Amino acid sequence: MQGAGIMVLLRFKDIQKMNDKERKEKIKELKFELIKAGVNPGRANSKTKEIKRAISRLITFENMKSGNEKLNNSAQKKSAKEELKKK
């Protein structure tokens, strides 16, 4: 049973459906939830572990997304350089 807090379980497909603003807002919300739970670095219960996992999933998705954009940009630059060399 879920308590009065927010539902934390986030799946990758749910994260994909969110836009950038929603993901950033969710990260802030989850971090605030950790603070409210009074998390100590050495101790964690199942709720705090799941909150941390959800934050990690969101951040990982953001990093993957930005990494893919960087790869696409570098690939475009590389193909543009190759075209210039051909001319």
C-alpha positions in Angstrom: 0.0 0.0 0.0 1.2 3.5 -0.8 1.3 6.1 1.9 0.3 9.8 1.6 3.4 10.5 -0.5 3.7 10.5 -4.2 3.9 7.4 -6.3 7.6 6.9 -7.0 7.7 3.9 -9.3 8.8 5.2 -12.7 9.3 3.0 -15.7 11.4 3.9 -18.7 8.4 4.1 -21.0 6.7 6.6 -18.6 9.8 8.7 -18.6 9.9 8.7 -22.5 6.4 10.1 -22.6 7.4 13.1 -20.4 8.7 16.3 -22.0 11.9 18.0 -20.7 10.1 20.3 -18.3 8.1 17.5 -16.8 11.2 15.4 -16.2 13.1 18.3 -14.5 10.0 19.0 -12.4 9.8 15.3 -11.4 13.5 15.3 -10.4 12.9 18.4 -8.1 9.8 16.8 -6.7 11.6 13.5 -5.9 14.5 15.3 -4.3 12.2 17.2 -2.1 10.5 13.9 -1.2 13.9 12.6 -0.1 14.4 15.6 2.1 11.0 15.2 3.7 11.8 11.6 4.4 14.8 12.7 6.4 17.3 10.4 4.5 20.5 9.7 6.3 23.5 8.7 4.1 24.1 5.4 5.9 20.5 4.4 6.3 17.8 3.8 3.7 14.4 2.0 3.7 12.6 0.7 0.6 10.8 4.0 0.0 14.0 6.0 -0.1 15.7 3.4 -2.3 12.9 3.6 -4.8 13.0 7.4 -4.8 16.7 7.3 -5.4 16.2 4.8 -8.2 13.6 7.0 -9.9 15.9 10.0 -9.7 18.6 7.9 -11.2 16.4 6.8 -14.1 15.4 10.3 -14.9 19.0 11.6 -14.8 20.1 8.6 -16.9 17.5 9.3 -19.5 18.5 13.0 -19.6 22.2 12.0 -20.1 21.3 9.4 -22.8 19.2 12.0 -24.6 21.9 14.7 -24.5 24.5 12.1 -25.5 22.5 11.1 -28.5 22.1 14.7 -29.5 25.9 15.2 -29.2 26.5 12.1 -31.4 24.0 13.4 -34.0 25.7 16.8 -34.0 29.2 15.4 -34.3 28.0 13.0 -37.1 26.5 16.0 -39.0 29.7 18.0 -38.6 31.8 15.0 -39.7 29.7 14.5 -42.9 29.9 18.3 -43.6 33.7 18.2 -43.3 33.8 15.2 -45.6 31.7 17.0 -48.2 34.0 20.0 -48.1 37.0 17.8 -48.6 35.4 16.2 -51.7 34.9 19.7 -53.3 
